[in-house]
Amino acid sequence: MKRGKKYIASAKLIDRDAQYDAAEAIALVKKSAVAKFDETIEAHLRLGVDGRHADQQVRGAVVLPHGTGKSVRVLVFAKGDKVAEAEAAGADFVGGDELIPKIQNEGWFDFDVVVATPDMMGVVGRLGRVLGPKGLMPNPKAGTVTMDVTKAVKEIKAGKIEYRLDKSNIIHVPVGKASFTEEQLQENFATLMGAIVKARPASAKGQYLRNVTLASTMGPGVKVNTAKFS
């Protein structure tokens, strides 16, 4: 893969074999984010679990103290009083059955997160095949299946992110933007790490945090020393 001059220059700042403490890693990632747009900074965590087993799944949600720097569009499936509640909380879209054909047949996906009240999961379940592969299916563990739609919408808007293992037992999540201060990124990262360590399955054996890398959208990865988080 051909790399640009900026990437190569940024990569020279980083020792690929070294593990940096979190503050130093964040400083290096910020320094290497030289694209003309405000790059997203992501954490990639390889865990010592086997997600094929139900008792070793790692999934949940956490509110980052400084948000992600991205405005999130929220769709709420609700009925009755919960419709007005969702709208008052700041949901971008609220509806029920009438949204099924729009999403299923017209391919409407102008939203980033889906919240549903439990009594609407029968309706939402019909969208499983289209929402599931996009990671948009509401889930109680992520706090997106709830009667408290006000809390759900406000937390998502404030910077709540969902984390879950992919098929390679890696979690990929944003921790902010390159324009954030180092302190903001450090606090977001520490909050994320705290949540993932707390979510360690009881059945996980051996080293839980195998390796953790921080990287900006266009920049090289920087390995983080996980000793203080273990």
Solvent accessible surface area in square Angstrom, and as a share of the most:
residue,aa,sasa,rsa
1,M,199,0.89
2,K,190,0.80
3,R,103,0.38
4,G,47,0.45
5,K,183,0.77
6,K,109,0.46
7,Y,36,0.14
8,I,82,0.41
9,A,60,0.46
10,S,5,0.03
11,A,26,0.20
12,K,164,0.70
13,L,86,0.43
14,I,13,0.07
15,D,77,0.40
16,R,125,0.46
17,D,128,0.67
18,A,31,0.24
19,Q,98,0.44
20,Y,28,0.11
21,D,77,0.40
22,A,12,0.10
23,A,46,0.35
24,E,87,0.39
25,A,0,0.00
26,I,2,0.01
27,A,27,0.21
28,L,23,0.11
29,V,0,0.00
30,K,57,0.24
31,K,129,0.55
32,S,2,0.01
33,A,20,0.15
34,V,66,0.38
35,A,30,0.23
36,K,196,0.83
37,F,110,0.46
38,D,66,0.34
39,E,1,0.01
40,T,35,0.21
41,I,2,0.01
42,E,58,0.26
43,A,0,0.00
44,H,50,0.22
45,L,0,0.00
46,R,103,0.38
47,L,4,0.02
48,G,10,0.09
49,V,11,0.06
50,D,32,0.16
51,G,15,0.15
52,R,210,0.77
53,H,97,0.43
54,A,95,0.74
55,D,92,0.48
56,Q,34,0.15
57,Q,76,0.34
58,V,1,0.00
59,R,50,0.18
60,G,7,0.06
61,A,30,0.23
62,V,20,0.11
63,V,58,0.33
64,L,1,0.00
65,P,73,0.46
66,H,67,0.30
67,G,9,0.09
68,T,14,0.08
69,G,49,0.47
70,K,120,0.51
71,S,102,0.66
72,V,23,0.13
73,R,102,0.37
74,V,0,0.00
75,L,0,0.00
76,V,0,0.00
77,F,0,0.00
78,A,3,0.02
79,K,110,0.47
80,G,62,0.60
81,D,128,0.66
82,K,44,0.19
83,V,46,0.27
84,A,65,0.51
85,E,51,0.23
86,A,0,0.00
87,E,103,0.46
88,A,90,0.70
89,A,12,0.09
90,G,36,0.34
91,A,15,0.11
92,D,63,0.33
93,F,69,0.29
94,V,32,0.18
95,G,7,0.07
96,G,9,0.08
97,D,79,0.41
98,E,113,0.51
99,L,18,0.09
100,I,8,0.04
101,P,62,0.39
102,K,75,0.32
103,I,1,0.01
104,Q,84,0.37
105,N,119,0.61
106,E,131,0.59
107,G,45,0.44
108,W,29,0.10
109,F,53,0.22
110,D,69,0.36
111,F,7,0.03
112,D,39,0.20
113,V,38,0.22
114,V,3,0.02
115,V,0,0.00
116,A,0,0.00
117,T,1,0.01
118,P,68,0.43
119,D,78,0.41
120,M,6,0.03
121,M,53,0.24
122,G,62,0.60
123,V,20,0.12
124,V,0,0.00
125,G,41,0.40
126,R,130,0.47
127,L,0,0.00
128,G,25,0.24
129,R,224,0.82
130,V,45,0.26
131,L,0,0.00
132,G,33,0.32
133,P,112,0.70
134,K,115,0.49
135,G,38,0.36
136,L,23,0.12
137,M,51,0.23
138,P,7,0.04
139,N,31,0.16
140,P,98,0.62
141,K,134,0.57
142,A,3,0.02
143,G,25,0.24
144,T,10,0.06
145,V,24,0.14
146,T,30,0.17
147,M,95,0.43
148,D,69,0.36
149,V,0,0.00
150,T,44,0.25
151,K,115,0.49
152,A,5,0.04
153,V,0,0.00
154,K,113,0.48
155,E,47,0.21
156,I,6,0.03
157,K,84,0.36
158,A,63,0.49
159,G,6,0.05
160,K,36,0.15
161,I,16,0.08
162,E,63,0.28
163,Y,11,0.04
164,R,105,0.38
165,L,16,0.08
166,D,58,0.30
167,K,207,0.88
168,S,61,0.40
169,N,34,0.17
170,I,26,0.13
171,I,0,0.00
172,H,91,0.41
173,V,2,0.01
174,P,39,0.24
175,V,1,0.00
176,G,0,0.00
177,K,36,0.15
178,A,17,0.13
179,S,80,0.52
180,F,24,0.10
181,T,70,0.41
182,E,64,0.29
183,E,110,0.49
184,Q,59,0.26
185,L,1,0.00
186,Q,56,0.25
187,E,87,0.39
188,N,0,0.00
189,F,1,0.01
190,A,54,0.42
191,T,46,0.27
192,L,0,0.00
193,M,0,0.00
194,G,41,0.39
195,A,19,0.15
196,I,0,0.00
197,V,49,0.28
198,K,181,0.77
199,A,32,0.25
200,R,99,0.36
201,P,15,0.10
202,A,111,0.86
203,S,32,0.21
204,A,7,0.06
205,K,157,0.67
206,G,60,0.57
207,Q,108,0.48
208,Y,10,0.04
209,L,5,0.02
210,R,123,0.45
211,N,55,0.28
212,V,1,0.00
213,T,30,0.17
214,L,0,0.00
215,A,14,0.11
216,S,6,0.04
217,T,77,0.45
218,M,115,0.51
219,G,12,0.12
220,P,1,0.01
221,G,22,0.21
222,V,0,0.00
223,K,79,0.33
224,V,1,0.00
225,N,60,0.31
226,T,15,0.09
227,A,76,0.59
228,K,153,0.65
229,F,30,0.12
230,S,109,0.70
